[in-house]
Every structure is written in C-alpha cells, then in structure tokens.
C-alpha cells in the first residue's frame, strides 16, 4: 500500500454528512472523533451525488491497442474529442459492497480509474483554472462486461447493477499534489494484476476538464472518470478485487454470482 498520512472526507453508513478523518495509508487505519477505525472493515457510502461520466480511450496504451482498427469503419480516425459514457446510479456501490456477476457470464472486466469529483460548476473552463472546480478525488472501479465497441453505446455491458464501485472516501484536492502522476494498481485475491499511471493520460486531468466543459456543464457532485489503461484484468465469482491509487488508498470489493430477483445494495 502507498504510504502517508492524509486528511479525508469520510461518509459512513448511518452518518448524514461527511466527517473529516485522519487516514494512515501505511496501516489502513482512520482516526475519527477520537476513535480508531480499520479501513479494511469499513463499508462506506458512495462519495458522489451527481452524475458519473466515464471517458473512453484516454490512455495512450488503450488507444494504441486498437492498432489499425482505429482507422477502419466505424472509427475511421482516432478520436478528436473526449468519448464519454454514463455510469448511472444503479451501478454505484461503496467500498466493501459486492460486485454482482450477471447470470450467464463467467467474468467481469476490472476498470481501475481516477474519479475527479466536481466541487463547483464548470462551464467552458480553461485548463489553467480547471482544478479550481474540483472538490477532490476518489478511487473508482469502472466495471464492465467484455465488449469491443467504443463509439456505440455499450449500455448492457457497462451499466449493470453494482458496476461502479467508488470510494472508500473522497480525498480533498488540496491533499493531492498532482493528479497526473498517480500510480494505479489492481489486485485480485491480493495478487498484483495491473500497474499503470495517470501520467499515461492522453488528456491530462486539467485538459480533460476543459475539453468536456467546453460543450457541457459539469455540476457540483458530478464525477468525471479519467479513463482506463490497457490490459484490463478479469475477475470471476469468488474473487476479491482491489483498486489502489497512489495517495488515495484502496477500494476493495468481492465479486459474487448474481442472485435472480435480489435487489442491489443502495448507493445512497
């Protein structure tokens, strides 16, 4: 686990408002109102209240992996603007909650990404001032079923119940020096499966915010996911998936086989 002591906004189940806590990333322990909590045992509420937007093909390696296909139909050329999609409310779950593997499918694709939480409405902002509109950052697992199209909506693959774990807390912007230089790791059953970094973004965080806000307003409480690296691992029922981002902590969720007729855990 990445080391350090941070102040974080932590929203626990049963608490109506977030509380400021001291997080020791080395030990995974929190100091909150004089009491010590173990982060690994927490199941936190989702730290988002707006819309979650995903970004496709914003990592150099992910775009390169398409090879010559990016010049063929239906693509014809590399993307010239951000490719966005939405992770709706039914997909949101918190740290510790279960990712549901849909019946009839053998695995899910694990999607480690940085979530940029909007703190003030952003409309046509410049790259230079973009971070002034950011409240903080959150670890996100942009789960999906395997699919190959980026230019056509993959709703049934990306928008299943529980397919967007977020958490375990919101890290305030002031405590993260550079969102474009963060190590990303994925563990499945404690075994390292992927390493990447936000230094590989085609559009760094500031530029992505500027480009998206050029054609639509990002509202307070929205979350913009910066994109997914190449070589995404897959997980099966019974696996435990952890997404770790440097300076933000660890988001851990078990994968369970879907139980027909059972409602997902509420994201709010």
C-alpha positions as CSV (number, residue, x, y, z in Angstrom):
1,X,0.0,0.0,0.0
2,X,1.2,3.5,-0.7
3,X,2.4,5.3,2.4
4,X,1.5,8.5,4.0
5,X,-0.9,10.3,6.4
6,X,-3.8,12.2,4.8
7,X,-7.0,14.0,5.8
8,X,-10.0,12.6,4.0
9,X,-13.7,13.2,3.9
10,X,-15.3,10.0,5.1
11,X,-19.0,9.3,4.8
12,X,-20.0,6.3,6.9
13,X,-23.3,4.4,6.7
14,X,-25.7,6.0,9.2
15,X,-24.0,9.4,9.1
16,X,-25.9,12.1,7.3
17,X,-22.9,14.3,6.5
18,X,-19.2,13.6,5.7
19,X,-16.7,13.9,8.5
20,X,-13.0,14.8,8.4
21,X,-10.8,12.0,9.4
22,X,-7.1,11.3,9.6
23,X,-6.1,8.3,7.4
24,X,-2.8,6.5,7.8
25,X,-2.3,4.8,4.4
26,X,0.5,2.7,5.8
27,X,-1.6,0.9,8.3
28,X,-5.0,1.4,6.7
29,X,-6.4,2.9,9.9
30,X,-8.5,6.0,10.4
31,X,-8.7,8.4,13.3
32,X,-12.3,9.8,13.6
33,X,-13.5,11.8,16.6
34,X,-11.0,10.2,18.9
35,X,-11.9,6.6,17.8
36,X,-9.8,4.4,15.6
37,X,-11.4,2.6,12.7
38,X,-9.8,-0.1,10.5
39,X,-10.3,0.9,6.8
40,X,-10.4,-2.7,5.6
41,X,-13.5,-3.3,7.8
42,X,-15.4,-0.2,6.6
43,X,-18.2,-0.3,4.1
44,X,-18.6,3.3,3.1
45,X,-21.2,5.3,1.3
46,X,-20.6,6.4,-2.2
47,X,-19.0,9.8,-2.2
48,X,-21.0,11.2,-5.1
49,X,-24.3,13.0,-5.5
50,X,-24.4,13.9,-9.2
51,X,-23.7,12.1,-12.5
52,X,-20.8,9.8,-13.1
53,X,-19.2,10.2,-16.5
54,X,-16.8,7.7,-17.9
55,X,-14.1,8.5,-20.5
56,X,-13.1,6.0,-23.2
57,X,-9.7,5.8,-24.9
58,X,-7.9,8.4,-22.8
59,X,-4.9,6.2,-22.0
60,X,-2.1,6.1,-24.6
61,X,-1.8,2.3,-24.3
62,X,-5.5,1.7,-24.6
63,X,-5.7,3.7,-27.8
64,X,-2.6,2.1,-29.2
65,X,-4.1,-1.4,-28.5
66,X,-6.7,-0.7,-31.2
67,X,-4.0,-0.7,-33.8
68,X,-5.1,-0.1,-37.4
69,X,-8.7,-0.8,-36.3
70,X,-8.9,2.9,-35.2
71,X,-8.6,3.9,-38.9
72,X,-11.3,1.4,-40.1
73,X,-15.1,1.7,-40.0
74,X,-16.8,2.7,-37.9
75,X,-13.9,4.7,-36.4
76,X,-12.1,6.0,-39.5
77,X,-9.7,8.1,-37.3
78,X,-8.5,8.4,-33.7
79,X,-10.9,10.4,-31.5
80,X,-10.6,14.2,-31.7
81,X,-12.7,14.9,-28.7
82,X,-13.5,13.1,-25.4
83,X,-15.6,9.9,-25.8
84,X,-18.0,9.9,-22.8
85,X,-20.5,7.5,-21.4
86,X,-22.6,7.5,-18.2
87,X,-22.4,5.1,-15.2
88,X,-25.9,5.6,-13.8
89,X,-27.0,5.4,-10.2
90,X,-27.9,1.7,-10.2
91,X,-24.2,1.0,-10.9
92,X,-22.9,2.8,-7.8
93,X,-21.7,0.8,-4.8
94,X,-19.3,1.6,-2.0
95,X,-16.1,0.1,-0.5
96,X,-16.8,-3.4,0.7
97,X,-20.0,-3.9,-1.2
98,X,-20.4,-6.8,-3.6
99,X,-20.0,-6.6,-7.4
100,X,-22.7,-8.8,-8.9
101,X,-21.6,-11.1,-11.7
102,X,-24.6,-11.3,-14.0
103,X,-26.1,-14.8,-14.6
104,X,-24.8,-16.3,-17.9
105,X,-21.4,-14.6,-17.7
106,X,-18.2,-16.1,-16.5
107,X,-16.3,-12.9,-15.6
108,X,-16.2,-9.1,-15.4
109,X,-13.6,-6.7,-16.7
110,X,-12.0,-4.7,-13.9
111,X,-11.6,-1.0,-14.8
112,X,-9.3,0.9,-12.4
113,X,-9.6,4.7,-12.8
114,X,-9.3,8.0,-11.1
115,X,-12.6,9.8,-10.3
116,X,-12.5,13.6,-10.4
117,X,-15.2,15.0,-8.1
118,X,-16.6,18.4,-9.1
119,X,-16.9,20.9,-6.3
120,X,-18.1,24.0,-8.3
121,X,-20.0,24.1,-11.6
122,X,-17.6,24.0,-14.6
123,X,-18.6,25.6,-17.8
124,X,-16.1,26.4,-20.6
125,X,-13.2,26.4,-18.1
126,X,-9.6,26.8,-19.1
127,X,-7.1,24.1,-18.5
128,X,-5.2,26.5,-16.3
129,X,-8.1,27.1,-14.0
130,X,-9.8,23.7,-14.3
131,X,-8.7,22.3,-10.9
132,X,-10.3,25.2,-9.1
133,X,-13.6,23.5,-9.9
134,X,-12.5,20.2,-8.3
135,X,-13.6,19.2,-4.8
136,X,-11.4,16.1,-4.6
137,X,-10.6,12.6,-6.0
138,X,-11.9,9.1,-5.5
139,X,-10.8,5.6,-6.5
140,X,-13.2,4.0,-8.9
141,X,-13.6,0.6,-10.4
142,X,-15.3,1.1,-13.8
143,X,-16.6,-2.5,-14.1
144,X,-17.9,-3.8,-17.4
145,X,-18.7,-7.0,-19.3
146,X,-16.2,-7.6,-22.2
147,X,-17.1,-5.5,-25.3
148,X,-15.2,-4.2,-28.3
149,X,-17.1,-1.0,-29.4
150,X,-16.2,2.4,-28.0
151,X,-18.2,4.5,-30.5
152,X,-21.5,2.8,-29.9
153,X,-23.3,2.7,-26.6
154,X,-22.4,-0.4,-24.5
155,X,-25.2,0.1,-22.0
156,X,-25.9,-3.6,-21.3
157,X,-22.1,-4.2,-20.8
158,X,-21.3,-1.1,-18.7
159,X,-24.5,-0.2,-16.8
160,X,-25.3,-3.4,-14.8
161,X,-26.2,-3.1,-11.2
162,X,-23.1,-2.7,-9.0
163,X,-20.8,-2.0,-11.9
164,X,-19.3,1.2,-10.5
165,X,-17.7,0.9,-7.1
166,X,-16.4,4.2,-5.7
167,X,-14.5,5.0,-2.5
168,X,-13.6,4.4,0.1
169,X,-13.5,8.1,0.7
170,X,-13.2,11.5,-1.0
171,X,-9.7,12.9,-0.9
172,X,-9.8,16.7,-0.9
173,X,-8.0,18.3,-3.8
174,X,-5.6,20.2,-1.5
175,X,-4.0,16.9,-0.3
176,X,-3.1,15.6,-3.8
177,X,-0.2,17.4,-5.4
178,X,-0.5,16.2,-9.0
179,X,-3.4,14.1,-10.3
180,X,-1.4,13.4,-13.5
181,X,1.3,11.4,-11.7
182,X,-0.5,8.8,-9.7
183,X,0.4,5.1,-9.7
184,X,-2.5,2.7,-10.3
185,X,-2.6,-0.9,-9.3
186,X,-5.1,-3.8,-9.5
187,X,-5.0,-6.8,-7.2
188,X,-7.2,-9.9,-7.5
189,X,-7.1,-12.1,-4.4
190,X,-4.1,-10.0,-3.2
191,X,-2.1,-10.9,-6.4
192,X,-0.9,-7.9,-8.5
193,X,-2.6,-8.0,-11.9
194,X,-2.1,-4.5,-13.4
195,X,0.2,-1.5,-12.9
196,X,-0.3,1.8,-14.7
197,X,-0.2,5.6,-14.0
198,X,-2.2,8.7,-14.8
199,X,1.0,10.0,-16.4
200,X,-0.2,8.0,-19.4
201,X,-3.3,10.0,-20.0
202,X,-3.8,11.4,-23.5
203,X,-5.7,14.3,-22.0
204,X,-4.4,15.1,-18.5
205,X,-7.0,15.9,-15.8
206,X,-6.9,19.7,-16.4
207,X,-7.2,19.3,-20.2
208,X,-10.0,16.7,-19.9
209,X,-12.0,19.0,-17.7
210,X,-11.5,21.9,-20.1
211,X,-12.5,19.8,-23.1
212,X,-15.6,18.3,-21.5
213,X,-16.8,21.6,-20.0
214,X,-16.4,23.2,-23.4
215,X,-19.7,21.6,-24.6
216,X,-21.5,20.8,-21.3
217,X,-21.6,21.9,-17.7
218,X,-20.1,19.7,-15.1
219,X,-22.2,20.2,-11.9
220,X,-21.3,20.1,-8.3
221,X,-21.3,16.5,-7.2
222,X,-20.6,15.1,-10.6
223,X,-17.7,12.7,-11.1
224,X,-15.6,12.5,-14.2
225,X,-13.6,9.3,-14.7
226,X,-10.3,10.0,-16.5
227,X,-10.2,6.7,-18.5
228,X,-8.9,3.1,-18.4
229,X,-5.5,1.8,-19.1
230,X,-4.7,-1.1,-21.4
231,X,-4.5,-4.8,-20.4
232,X,-7.5,-4.8,-18.0
233,X,-7.7,-8.0,-15.9
234,X,-10.9,-10.1,-15.5
235,X,-12.4,-11.4,-12.2
236,X,-14.8,-14.2,-11.5
237,X,-17.3,-15.0,-8.8
238,X,-15.5,-15.6,-5.5
239,X,-12.6,-13.2,-6.3
240,X,-11.8,-10.1,-4.3
241,X,-10.8,-7.1,-6.4
242,X,-8.8,-4.2,-5.1
243,X,-8.1,-1.0,-7.0
244,X,-5.3,1.1,-5.5
245,X,-4.3,4.7,-6.5
246,X,-1.3,6.4,-5.1
247,X,-2.2,8.9,-2.4
248,X,-5.9,7.9,-2.4
249,X,-6.0,4.5,-0.8
250,X,-7.6,1.2,-1.7
251,X,-11.1,0.3,-2.9
252,X,-11.9,-3.4,-2.3
253,X,-15.0,-5.3,-3.4
254,X,-15.8,-9.0,-3.6
255,X,-17.3,-10.5,-6.8
256,X,-20.4,-12.6,-6.2
257,X,-22.7,-14.5,-8.6
258,X,-25.9,-12.7,-9.2
259,X,-28.9,-13.9,-7.3
260,X,-32.0,-13.6,-9.5
261,X,-34.6,-11.3,-8.1
262,X,-32.4,-9.8,-5.4
263,X,-32.1,-6.0,-5.4
264,X,-28.6,-4.4,-5.2
265,X,-27.4,-2.6,-2.2
266,X,-28.4,1.1,-2.3
267,X,-25.8,3.5,-3.3
268,X,-27.2,6.3,-1.2
